[in-house]
Amino acid sequence: KVLVGARSAYSGGKGTVAEWAKAAKAAGFSVVVFTEKFEDFKAENWPKFINECNASSDAEIACLQGLDITDSYGNRYLICGNLNFPSAGMLTPDGKSLEMTARLSLGFAHHIAIMHRCGESKLSNELYRHFQGISVYTYAQKDGKFQLADNGMDAYLWHLNNAGNPVPVVVHEISDPADIAATISDPRFGRVV
């Protein structure tokens, strides 16, 4: 099982990478994909974060670094497995968002770019073809409960039938390793695939 959407203390969540790995392993996961909030992540911490992901990975669990980043129009993307942190030349003048989404493909290495929260996006489905994945369902905590926060299935199905074969991804935006067990046991949180 793969958990996509973990947010550690590096970007406003709770817990170290090692704590996330331990909790995920205990819940039966094999992979944790971190999607740290870019606007809250300090660039100088990126190398340390990658080292912690590597050090917390073993034969039973893999920890993969990643970011949740917006563009200047408010569209959201997940960059998973990237080795480099977005450079200033890729970003808006305030340094908080991507200036051009084309940089998702041209400016990173060893990554997968996922169109995220498609239901909220202002882009038409046709423009998602440049991404390797689409988040079909996103679950998040709201008012103390886990709920479906975004449904991108229509965007995924459009691509599957018209343009390509993106990887369908279910994202569980979790900011506390103690909540990992709820992704399996709480029916309000959705099925983990």
VEXPA-639169 format. One record per residue: residue number from 1; residue in one letter; z, x, y negated of N, C-alpha, C in turn. Coordinates in pm, 1 decimal, decimal comma. Atoms other than C-alpha are relative to their C-alpha. Example, Ala and Ser with C-alpha at 12.3 -4.5 7.8 and 13.67 -1.06 7.14 Angstrom:
! VEXPA-639169
(atom 1 a (0,0 89,0 119,0) (780,0 1230,0 450,0) (0,0 90,0 -120,0)),
(atom 2 s (-6,0 -82,0 119,0) (714,0 1367,0 106,0) (73,0 -77,0 -109,0)),
This chain:
! VEXPA-639169
(atom 1 k (0,0 84,4 118,3) (0,0 0,0 0,0) (0,0 88,3 -123,8)),
(atom 2 v (13,9 -73,7 125,7) (-84,2 114,4 -350,2) (60,6 -83,4 -112,4)),
(atom 3 l (-58,9 64,8 116,8) (123,2 27,5 -657,4) (-65,3 57,9 -124,1)),
(atom 4 v (65,1 -41,6 123,9) (-79,5 43,9 -978,9) (72,6 -68,0 -116,1)),
(atom 5 g (-58,9 58,6 119,4) (100,2 -2,6 -1310,3) (138,9 48,6 -34,9)),
(atom 6 a (-133,9 -51,9 27,7) (422,2 202,8 -1308,1) (5,2 64,8 -138,0)),
(atom 7 r (-21,7 -62,2 131,0) (559,8 305,3 -1647,2) (138,2 61,1 -2,2)),
(atom 8 s (-125,1 -74,8 -7,4) (828,2 571,4 -1647,4) (62,7 16,9 -138,6)),
(atom 9 a (-66,4 -31,1 126,6) (1063,6 697,9 -1916,3) (-91,5 77,6 -95,2)),
(atom 10 y (94,4 -71,3 87,3) (768,7 899,8 -2048,8) (-64,5 -91,0 -103,5)),
(atom 11 s (65,5 88,8 96,5) (630,7 589,3 -2220,8) (75,6 -131,1 -18,3)),
(atom 12 g (-78,6 118,9 31,3) (914,8 348,9 -2278,7) (56,0 -74,2 119,2)),
(atom 13 g (-56,8 61,1 -118,8) (991,5 254,5 -1918,6) (128,0 71,1 38,5)),
(atom 14 k (-121,0 -63,8 -50,2) (1279,8 371,7 -1705,1) (-34,9 89,6 117,7)),
(atom 15 g (10,7 -81,5 -120,0) (1318,3 641,3 -1443,9) (-91,3 119,0 -11,0)),
(atom 16 t (82,0 -119,9 -11,7) (1176,1 978,3 -1359,0) (-110,6 -26,0 102,9)),
(atom 17 v (104,9 11,0 -101,3) (864,9 1030,1 -1148,9) (61,8 4,8 139,6)),
(atom 18 a (-66,2 -11,4 -130,4) (1089,2 1135,0 -858,8) (71,6 -129,5 37,9)),
(atom 19 e (-67,7 127,8 -27,7) (1290,9 812,2 -888,6) (-100,4 -108,4 37,2)),
(atom 20 w (105,8 94,9 -34,6) (970,3 607,4 -883,5) (-51,2 27,1 140,7)),
(atom 21 a (50,0 -35,4 -132,9) (847,3 796,3 -576,6) (98,2 -44,5 108,3)),
(atom 22 k (-101,9 38,1 -98,0) (1175,3 738,3 -393,0) (4,2 -152,1 19,1)),
(atom 23 a (-4,4 146,7 -8,4) (1183,3 364,4 -474,8) (-126,2 -56,0 64,7)),
(atom 24 a (126,3 47,5 -58,2) (815,4 317,6 -385,6) (-4,0 26,8 149,6)),
(atom 25 k (-4,3 -36,3 -141,9) (859,4 499,0 -55,6) (91,5 -96,5 76,4)),
(atom 26 a (-95,9 90,5 -64,4) (1163,1 282,3 27,9) (-56,9 -141,2 15,5)),
(atom 27 a (61,3 133,1 -5,6) (956,5 -31,8 -42,2) (-125,9 -3,2 86,6)),
(atom 28 g (114,7 -3,5 -89,4) (677,3 82,4 190,4) (-132,5 33,6 -64,6)),
(atom 29 f (123,7 -40,0 66,4) (423,7 204,2 -63,4) (-37,7 142,4 39,6)),
(atom 30 s (51,6 -133,9 -28,1) (205,1 509,0 2,3) (-47,2 70,3 -126,1)),
(atom 31 v (53,1 -56,3 124,7) (76,3 557,3 -353,8) (63,0 -74,0 -118,4)),
(atom 32 v (-40,6 56,2 128,9) (217,8 503,8 -703,0) (-97,0 54,3 -103,5)),
(atom 33 v (90,4 -39,3 108,2) (-39,1 507,6 -983,9) (69,5 -36,6 -131,1)),
(atom 34 f (-64,8 22,6 128,8) (130,4 551,6 -1320,0) (-106,0 -37,5 -103,4)),
(atom 35 t (86,8 38,7 111,1) (-32,1 376,1 -1615,3) (87,6 -0,6 -125,6)),
(atom 36 e (-88,2 -16,7 114,7) (179,9 511,3 -1897,5) (-67,8 -50,5 -127,8)),
(atom 37 k (54,6 51,5 125,5) (134,9 344,0 -2236,6) (-34,4 117,6 -90,7)),
(atom 38 f (48,5 -115,6 75,6) (-75,9 593,2 -2430,0) (68,3 14,3 -135,4)),
(atom 39 e (-54,1 -8,6 135,4) (58,3 505,3 -2773,9) (145,8 44,6 -2,6)),
(atom 40 d (-140,1 -42,5 -8,6) (413,6 583,9 -2653,4) (18,1 134,5 69,5)),
(atom 41 f (-9,1 -124,4 -77,1) (332,9 900,8 -2457,9) (-23,4 119,6 -92,7)),
(atom 42 k (14,6 -120,8 82,4) (381,4 1240,1 -2626,5) (-92,1 98,4 71,4)),
(atom 43 a (100,4 -89,1 -58,6) (85,1 1471,3 -2565,8) (61,6 125,8 59,9)),
(atom 44 e (-60,0 -123,6 -50,4) (310,9 1774,9 -2519,1) (69,4 -18,7 134,5)),
(atom 45 n (-63,6 27,0 -129,8) (469,9 1604,0 -2215,0) (-100,5 -15,1 114,5)),
(atom 46 w (101,8 24,6 -103,9) (139,3 1559,6 -2027,3) (3,0 103,8 112,9)),
(atom 47 p (-4,4 -98,1 -110,4) (146,1 1892,2 -1832,8) (125,7 -15,2 87,6)),
(atom 48 k (-124,7 19,3 -75,0) (509,5 1832,9 -1732,6) (-11,4 -124,3 88,9)),
(atom 49 f (19,0 124,8 -75,1) (422,8 1477,7 -1620,6) (-88,3 23,7 123,0)),
(atom 50 i (88,4 -30,6 -113,4) (135,3 1602,3 -1402,1) (75,5 82,9 104,1)),
(atom 51 n (-78,4 -82,7 -93,2) (364,8 1867,4 -1249,7) (101,0 -84,0 76,9)),
(atom 52 e (-96,5 86,5 -67,0) (626,0 1601,8 -1173,0) (-69,1 -91,7 101,2)),
(atom 53 c (76,1 82,3 -95,9) (362,2 1379,9 -1008,7) (-32,9 82,6 124,5)),
(atom 54 n (31,7 -88,0 -113,5) (253,7 1673,2 -791,3) (124,5 32,3 81,9)),
(atom 55 a (-123,1 -36,7 -69,4) (611,1 1774,3 -707,2) (61,9 -117,5 75,7)),
(atom 56 s (-57,0 119,0 -64,0) (707,1 1416,3 -614,0) (-88,7 -55,8 109,8)),
(atom 57 s (93,1 43,3 -104,5) (408,6 1374,4 -381,7) (24,8 79,0 128,0)),
(atom 58 d (-14,6 -66,7 -129,6) (437,7 1451,9 -12,2) (-86,0 -74,1 102,2)),
(atom 59 a (80,9 62,2 -105,3) (294,3 1338,8 321,9) (16,5 -151,6 5,4)),
(atom 60 e (-27,7 143,6 -5,6) (446,9 991,6 274,4) (-35,1 -74,5 -127,6)),
(atom 61 i (24,0 67,5 128,1) (387,7 918,2 -94,8) (-84,0 90,1 -90,7)),
(atom 62 a (79,3 -71,8 100,1) (131,3 1018,9 -356,0) (27,6 -62,4 -135,5)),
(atom 63 c (-22,5 44,4 137,5) (208,6 995,8 -728,2) (-118,1 46,7 -83,2)),
(atom 64 l (120,4 -30,4 75,4) (-96,8 978,5 -950,6) (22,8 -31,4 -147,4)),
(atom 65 q (-16,1 18,4 143,2) (-81,9 1027,2 -1327,2) (-109,6 -89,2 -55,3)),
(atom 66 g (99,0 85,0 63,8) (-257,9 780,3 -1553,3) (51,4 -58,4 -130,0)),
(atom 67 l (-31,0 56,8 130,7) (-266,8 605,4 -1889,5) (-57,6 -140,0 -13,5)),
(atom 68 d (49,3 130,7 45,0) (-307,0 253,0 -2026,0) (-29,0 19,3 -148,0)),
(atom 69 i (41,0 -31,5 136,8) (-504,3 294,6 -2348,2) (-90,2 -110,4 -54,6)),
(atom 70 t (85,7 99,1 65,1) (-667,6 58,2 -2596,8) (-111,2 71,2 -75,3)),
(atom 71 d (101,2 -52,5 90,9) (-982,8 103,5 -2796,9) (26,7 -59,0 -138,3)),
(atom 72 s (-22,7 44,5 137,3) (-1017,2 34,2 -3167,9) (-17,6 -150,4 -17,4)),
(atom 73 y (18,1 145,1 5,5) (-1105,2 -330,3 -3088,2) (109,9 -74,3 75,7)),
(atom 74 g (-107,8 63,4 -73,9) (-796,3 -394,2 -2876,2) (-25,5 -19,1 148,2)),
(atom 75 n (26,9 7,0 -143,3) (-964,7 -379,2 -2534,8) (83,7 105,9 70,2)),
(atom 76 r (-87,6 -91,7 -71,9) (-753,7 -209,3 -2268,0) (-68,5 59,4 122,5)),
(atom 77 y (57,2 -75,0 -111,3) (-843,3 51,1 -2007,4) (110,3 78,8 69,0)),
(atom 78 l (-88,2 -86,7 -76,2) (-661,2 234,5 -1733,3) (-79,6 123,6 37,7)),
(atom 79 i (60,6 -126,1 -39,8) (-745,7 599,9 -1681,8) (93,2 58,1 104,6)),
(atom 80 c (-87,3 -39,1 -110,3) (-609,3 702,6 -1343,0) (-46,4 132,2 61,5)),
(atom 81 g (30,2 -129,1 -60,9) (-592,9 1058,3 -1209,3) (-53,4 103,9 -95,7)),
(atom 82 n (54,0 -95,2 96,7) (-709,5 1224,2 -1530,1) (89,7 121,8 -12,6)),
(atom 83 l (-75,8 -124,0 16,4) (-606,9 1586,0 -1570,9) (25,2 32,8 -146,3)),
(atom 84 n (-15,0 -32,5 141,3) (-654,6 1606,3 -1944,4) (50,5 -121,1 -78,8)),
(atom 85 f (-49,3 101,8 91,6) (-483,2 1412,9 -2220,9) (-106,9 -21,9 -106,4)),
(atom 86 p (104,2 23,8 101,5) (-715,1 1244,2 -2475,5) (17,7 89,6 -122,0)),
(atom 87 s (-4,3 -88,9 116,2) (-801,2 1488,4 -2752,7) (-14,3 -80,2 -128,7)),
(atom 88 a (4,1 66,8 130,4) (-780,1 1400,8 -3121,4) (-139,5 -48,9 -35,0)),
(atom 89 g (137,1 39,8 30,6) (-1160,3 1384,7 -3145,2) (-45,0 -126,6 69,7)),
(atom 90 m (32,0 123,1 -72,3) (-1165,5 1091,6 -2900,7) (66,9 -121,8 -60,9)),
(atom 91 l (-91,5 105,9 42,0) (-912,7 887,9 -3094,1) (-26,9 -50,6 -141,0)),
(atom 92 t (3,5 56,3 134,9) (-884,5 664,7 -3398,2) (80,6 91,8 -92,5)),
(atom 93 p (-72,0 -88,8 92,1) (-751,4 835,3 -3714,5) (152,0 -1,6 16,7)),
(atom 94 d (-145,7 3,4 -19,2) (-395,5 717,9 -3636,4) (43,2 60,3 133,2)),
(atom 95 g (-29,3 -64,4 -127,1) (-419,9 879,3 -3289,9) (54,1 -91,7 107,8)),
(atom 96 k (-61,0 94,8 -92,9) (-313,3 561,0 -3107,8) (-97,6 -68,1 95,7)),
(atom 97 s (100,5 70,6 -80,6) (-643,1 430,6 -2958,8) (-126,5 83,4 13,6)),
(atom 98 l (130,5 -64,0 -14,4) (-985,3 538,3 -2836,9) (-93,1 -45,4 -111,3)),
(atom 99 e (98,6 34,0 102,0) (-1249,1 552,9 -3107,8) (-126,5 -54,4 65,9)),
(atom 100 m (121,5 42,2 -70,3) (-1538,4 519,7 -2860,3) (30,3 -8,1 149,9)),
(atom 101 t (-28,4 16,2 -142,3) (-1509,4 381,3 -2508,1) (-87,4 89,3 87,0)),
(atom 102 a (85,5 -91,1 -77,5) (-1795,5 608,3 -2396,1) (76,6 125,7 38,5)),
(atom 103 r (-78,2 -119,2 -28,9) (-1538,7 887,8 -2405,4) (79,7 -13,9 129,7)),
(atom 104 l (-69,3 19,8 -127,1) (-1372,4 730,2 -2099,1) (-76,2 65,0 114,4)),
(atom 105 s (81,6 -62,1 -104,5) (-1662,1 858,8 -1890,0) (-31,7 145,7 -31,3)),
(atom 106 l (43,8 -133,9 38,2) (-1753,1 1170,4 -2085,7) (113,9 96,7 -28,8)),
(atom 107 g (-105,6 -88,1 46,2) (-1414,8 1303,3 -2192,1) (110,3 30,6 98,4)),
(atom 108 f (-106,8 -20,5 -96,9) (-1210,9 1307,6 -1871,8) (-55,6 60,1 127,8)),
(atom 109 a (40,6 -60,8 -126,6) (-1216,4 1479,3 -1534,4) (89,8 -51,9 111,4)),
(atom 110 h (-74,8 38,6 -119,3) (-1109,4 1373,8 -1184,4) (71,1 -133,3 -17,2)),
(atom 111 h (-66,0 125,1 32,0) (-1037,7 1017,1 -1289,3) (-82,6 -120,6 45,0)),
(atom 112 i (69,5 127,2 -13,5) (-1125,7 653,9 -1238,0) (34,5 -80,4 -125,3)),
(atom 113 a (-19,7 82,7 119,5) (-1171,8 433,6 -1545,8) (-8,9 -146,2 40,8)),
(atom 114 i (-9,8 140,9 -39,7) (-1066,9 71,8 -1498,0) (4,4 -87,1 -124,8)),
(atom 115 m (-5,7 100,0 106,3) (-1144,2 -215,4 -1734,8) (122,1 -84,9 29,0)),
(atom 116 h (-129,5 64,2 -23,3) (-800,7 -372,5 -1778,7) (18,1 -122,5 -89,5)),
(atom 117 r (-29,1 125,4 69,7) (-686,9 -718,7 -1881,7) (-127,8 -61,9 -56,5)),
(atom 118 c (131,9 53,8 37,2) (-1039,5 -856,1 -1886,7) (8,4 -137,5 -63,7)),
(atom 119 g (-15,2 133,5 57,3) (-918,5 -1207,0 -1967,7) (30,6 2,1 -148,2)),
(atom 120 e (-32,7 -15,0 142,1) (-796,3 -1080,0 -2306,0) (-109,2 73,9 -76,8)),
(atom 121 s (98,9 -86,8 62,6) (-1097,4 -858,4 -2374,6) (-101,9 -77,6 -81,7)),
(atom 122 k (105,5 57,6 82,7) (-1351,7 -930,5 -2644,8) (-139,6 42,2 47,5)),
(atom 123 l (128,8 -46,2 -51,5) (-1624,3 -748,6 -2450,1) (-59,2 -101,9 96,0)),
(atom 124 s (66,5 87,0 -97,7) (-1881,6 -946,4 -2253,6) (0,0 70,9 135,3)),
(atom 125 n (-1,2 -54,9 -135,6) (-1886,7 -898,7 -1876,5) (-106,0 107,3 22,2)),
(atom 126 e (108,9 -94,7 -19,1) (-2216,2 -710,7 -1900,2) (39,7 142,4 -39,1)),
(atom 127 l (-39,5 -131,5 49,6) (-2043,1 -423,5 -2081,9) (102,8 69,1 87,8)),
(atom 128 y (-96,7 -61,6 -90,2) (-1797,9 -358,9 -1798,9) (-66,7 90,4 102,6)),
(atom 129 r (70,5 -73,4 -105,3) (-2065,5 -190,8 -1588,0) (22,2 150,6 -3,7)),
(atom 130 h (-20,2 -143,6 12,8) (-1968,7 153,7 -1710,7) (135,4 46,3 52,4)),
(atom 131 f (-132,9 -32,4 -50,2) (-1626,9 142,3 -1545,8) (-0,1 -7,0 151,6)),
(atom 132 q (-1,7 -5,3 -146,2) (-1546,9 227,7 -1186,1) (81,9 -112,3 60,9)),
(atom 133 g (-84,0 106,9 -52,7) (-1291,9 -51,9 -1149,9) (25,0 -108,2 -102,8)),
(atom 134 i (-37,5 113,0 85,4) (-1184,9 -388,0 -1289,0) (133,1 -52,9 51,5)),
(atom 135 s (-126,7 59,0 -43,5) (-828,2 -516,8 -1284,6) (-21,5 -151,0 13,1)),
(atom 136 v (27,8 141,5 -26,7) (-872,9 -855,7 -1120,2) (121,4 -87,6 -29,2)),
(atom 137 y (-123,9 70,7 33,5) (-509,5 -964,0 -1155,6) (99,3 100,6 -55,5)),
(atom 138 t (-105,8 -81,7 55,9) (-233,4 -821,8 -1371,8) (126,1 -84,3 -5,6)),
(atom 139 y (-130,5 65,9 0,3) (129,5 -917,7 -1318,2) (94,3 79,2 -88,1)),
(atom 140 a (-95,5 -64,7 89,1) (405,2 -844,6 -1570,3) (124,0 -86,4 -12,4)),
(atom 141 q (-123,1 74,8 23,7) (758,3 -944,6 -1657,0) (-9,7 -70,3 -134,5)),
(atom 142 k (-6,2 77,4 123,0) (796,1 -1219,4 -1913,8) (117,8 -94,4 12,6)),
(atom 143 d (-119,3 84,1 -1,6) (1118,7 -1397,8 -1998,8) (81,2 19,8 127,2)),
(atom 144 g (-80,6 -32,5 -116,5) (1289,0 -1220,5 -1709,2) (-61,3 -35,8 133,5)),
(atom 145 k (66,6 37,5 -124,7) (1035,9 -1340,6 -1451,1) (-131,3 76,4 12,6)),
(atom 146 f (129,5 -62,2 -23,6) (732,9 -1179,7 -1291,3) (-106,6 -108,4 2,8)),
(atom 147 q (102,9 102,5 13,4) (418,2 -1372,0 -1381,8) (-139,7 62,0 -6,4)),
(atom 148 l (138,2 -41,7 20,5) (41,8 -1351,2 -1377,2) (-22,4 11,3 -150,4)),
(atom 149 a (17,9 -24,8 142,7) (-34,0 -1196,7 -1716,2) (-147,2 -1,2 -40,2)),
(atom 150 d (142,8 -1,3 31,5) (-413,0 -1168,5 -1693,6) (-80,1 -20,4 128,1)),
(atom 151 n (89,2 27,8 -112,8) (-689,3 -1294,1 -1464,5) (-138,8 52,9 -35,0)),
(atom 152 g (130,7 -59,9 23,0) (-998,8 -1074,0 -1457,0) (-97,4 -25,2 113,6)),
(atom 153 m (85,1 25,5 -116,9) (-1148,9 -1220,8 -1139,3) (-141,4 -41,7 -39,0)),
(atom 154 d (134,7 41,5 40,9) (-1441,0 -1384,6 -1323,7) (-85,4 120,8 -38,9)),
(atom 155 a (74,2 -121,2 38,8) (-1540,5 -1047,4 -1472,9) (-38,9 79,9 123,1)),
(atom 156 y (29,0 -73,1 -123,5) (-1515,6 -881,8 -1132,0) (-112,8 -67,3 77,9)),
(atom 157 l (102,6 72,3 -75,8) (-1722,2 -1152,7 -961,7) (-136,7 7,2 -68,2)),
(atom 158 w (127,0 -13,5 70,7) (-1987,4 -1134,9 -1234,6) (-65,2 132,5 37,0)),
(atom 159 h (55,1 -130,9 -33,2) (-2030,1 -764,6 -1166,2) (-41,6 10,7 144,5)),
(atom 160 l (31,9 -4,1 -142,1) (-2024,9 -804,7 -793,2) (-132,4 -71,0 27,8)),
(atom 161 n (120,7 79,3 -22,9) (-2305,6 -1062,2 -815,2) (-118,9 41,2 -86,6)),
(atom 162 n (109,0 -29,2 93,5) (-2510,5 -912,8 -1099,8) (-25,5 146,6 -31,4)),
(atom 163 a (19,7 -132,7 56,2) (-2453,7 -549,5 -1181,5) (42,3 115,7 87,8)),
(atom 164 g (-48,3 -114,7 -75,8) (-2265,1 -336,6 -934,2) (115,6 -37,7 90,2)),
(atom 165 n (-108,8 21,7 -93,5) (-1967,9 -294,8 -709,7) (124,3 75,9 -46,4)),
(atom 166 p (-120,5 -69,6 47,4) (-1658,1 -198,1 -911,6) (115,4 -19,4 98,2)),
(atom 167 v (-118,2 10,8 -84,4) (-1330,0 -138,3 -732,7) (90,6 -108,7 -58,2)),
(atom 168 p (-93,8 100,5 50,3) (-1108,8 -449,1 -762,4) (142,1 55,9 7,5)),
(atom 169 v (-133,7 -56,5 6,6) (-757,6 -348,7 -870,1) (98,4 -109,3 -42,9)),
(atom 170 v (-109,8 86,8 40,9) (-437,8 -553,4 -881,6) (104,4 89,2 -65,6)),
(atom 171 v (-92,2 -81,3 77,5) (-203,0 -416,8 -1147,6) (132,9 -73,5 -12,8)),
(atom 172 h (-135,7 51,9 17,8) (172,1 -470,3 -1153,2) (65,7 85,1 -107,4)),
(atom 173 e (-57,2 -74,9 111,0) (299,7 -360,1 -1493,8) (152,6 -2,3 13,8)),
(atom 174 i (-141,5 -10,0 -31,1) (648,1 -242,2 -1398,9) (58,9 116,3 -78,9)),
(atom 175 s (-60,6 -105,6 80,0) (880,9 -44,4 -1621,6) (136,3 45,6 53,2)),
(atom 176 d (-126,7 -40,8 -59,6) (1177,8 1,5 -1387,2) (-19,7 14,8 150,7)),
(atom 177 p (20,0 -16,5 -144,0) (1168,4 150,6 -1036,3) (81,7 -98,2 83,3)),
(atom 178 a (-80,7 99,0 -71,8) (1437,3 -101,5 -937,3) (-77,8 -129,5 24,9)),
(atom 179 d (79,5 122,4 -15,3) (1172,0 -375,1 -972,9) (-108,3 10,8 107,3)),
(atom 180 i (107,2 -17,8 -98,2) (938,6 -228,8 -709,5) (15,7 -94,7 117,8)),
(atom 181 a (-21,0 87,5 -115,7) (1094,8 -426,6 -425,1) (-44,5 -142,9 -29,2)),
(atom 182 a (40,6 136,2 35,0) (1019,9 -750,1 -615,2) (-150,3 -21,5 13,4)),
(atom 183 t (144,7 16,5 -15,1) (646,7 -681,3 -590,8) (-35,4 -46,4 139,8)),
(atom 184 i (23,1 41,7 -138,1) (679,1 -749,7 -220,4) (68,6 -132,1 29,9)),
(atom 185 s (-79,8 114,4 -40,8) (950,5 -1013,2 -199,4) (-6,4 -119,4 -92,2)),
(atom 186 d (0,0 110,7 95,3) (908,0 -1226,1 -512,3) (-139,4 -62,8 -6,4)),
(atom 187 p (133,4 61,9 -2,0) (620,5 -1475,5 -467,9) (-57,4 -20,9 -138,8)),
(atom 188 r (51,5 16,6 136,3) (596,7 -1513,4 -846,8) (-71,9 124,0 -48,9)),
(atom 189 f (58,9 -125,9 44,1) (485,3 -1150,3 -869,1) (-138,3 20,8 59,4)),
(atom 190 g (133,3 -13,8 -57,0) (171,7 -1197,8 -661,7) (-0,2 90,0 122,0)),
(atom 191 r (14,8 -83,0 -120,2) (50,5 -1030,7 -347,2) (-40,9 139,5 -37,0)),
(atom 192 v (34,9 -140,8 19,7) (30,5 -655,7 -335,4) (-109,6 32,7 98,4)),
(atom 193 v (109,3 -38,4 -89,0) (-295,7 -524,3 -195,9) (-18,5 149,3 -4,2)),
